[in-house]
Amino acid sequence: MDRLLALNLGNTNLHWGVFEGSTLSDAGRLPAAGPWELPLPAWRGAARAVFASVNRDGAARWLDSWGALGGIPIEQLGADNPLPIRCLGPDPRLVGADRLLNAIAWRERSNRPALIVDFGTAVTIDVVSPQGDFCGGVILPGPELLARSLASGTSLLPYVDIEPTEILYGRDTKDAIRRGVFGMLAGGIGFHIHAMKQRLARDTAVVATGGGAATYSSSCEGIEIVAPHLTLDGLRVAAAQSGGA
């Protein structure tokens, strides 16, 4: 059985996964900025690599460094080949590949319509129709962007790592920021889920994915399924449909 290496380069991290058939056998992440010492031991033996990115500068650097992997063929899905999904927006080329890959992976798993909440540098909440079409969604800043905006836009507020917290209010500045940003994030996501569920089919699933899914999904009202590697699985599905793997 051929091994497939799936790579998704975001703005903060490069997420990777090794698939044996349809099974994810290993996964991890690297900083998007590098430097990278390639190949990782877990990647050896892969017959093919597929790659997607929303980070244009990072993608160019990544592909330039690919020779260190010793000749494993690599294919940038969404660029070398279009992604196999119907997109109902006016210009599919302007939709992030990760958003489309999430919908592709969900379509492979279930025939239920879905809201897919992807916790990355930005948080996206996307609508997948009962037919598996990508319908569109909303985009809001993720926790790190929110925290950095406070630090860069003021003279006194520090940058604070954001994490779920049960405190009602902070007794110092850092806890006040942590509670405020966490509440804005959880409340904003819950607001959009609630509003969309009012208009969509009653059996619409709400699915969390991305690097922050395990951390934040339990604090966001309405999320019922956590699938942290949905984007990587979408790469696997898209690779199979484009030939090989």
Phi, psi and omega in degrees: 000125181292143175264136180245132175259118179253133185228126178234112183262114176261196181280336182247320185225156166258117178264133181230153176211145176250125181250134168254100190065235179264004184262127175280110185267337180201151180204158178186190179211156177231154176295135182298330183283350183072195358287159183243134173257107189244150359274158170289149181304324182293342184275344185297139181094353177291136181270341185204150176231139175236147193219141172217155183201148169251007184249094189298311181295316179296323180297319179297317179294320181296312181294326177295330182274358191293339181301337179295346181274001170075036169094006174296126179295141180232142182230126177270103181289141186092346177239298177293323178222141176292152179284139187278072179207146175276125181248124186272359178285170183290333181214094182302337182293342181266002179266133179302137181301326181298322179295317179292321179296322176300317180294321178299316180296318180295319179301325178290329185274326192207153173260011174283146168294160186211153161252123181250117180259113182253114181270095176233207175304316165254157175255126176246145175233108189243149183259127174245126185285168176300336178274358180087012178280148172275119187261338185127189181178202178231154180231132176221158182293143175281176186300321182292319179296319178298314181295319181292328179295323176294317182292320184278337184263002179228165181266340186244339186280131181275165170283137182229133171293130184262134177212159178302138180216143181264357180296147181280324176203158183272143175270347173226175187296318182297315179291328177296319177294314182301314180292319182295313181291318179299317179295320178297317181295306182296318180294319179295316179295314179299321178301312183290320178300312181299314182296319181290319181297333179293333185254341186265173180302147186295334181269015180298124177278147175245115191240132177255139177215180178093173186298330181263006185299314182296329183281317192253342191297324182290344180265356183252117186297131174108341181286129184243338183229134176245118180228083192297337185249032184298320181296317177297320179295324175298323175297318178299312181297314181296322179296319179297322182282340179269358179108134183086194180048000000 
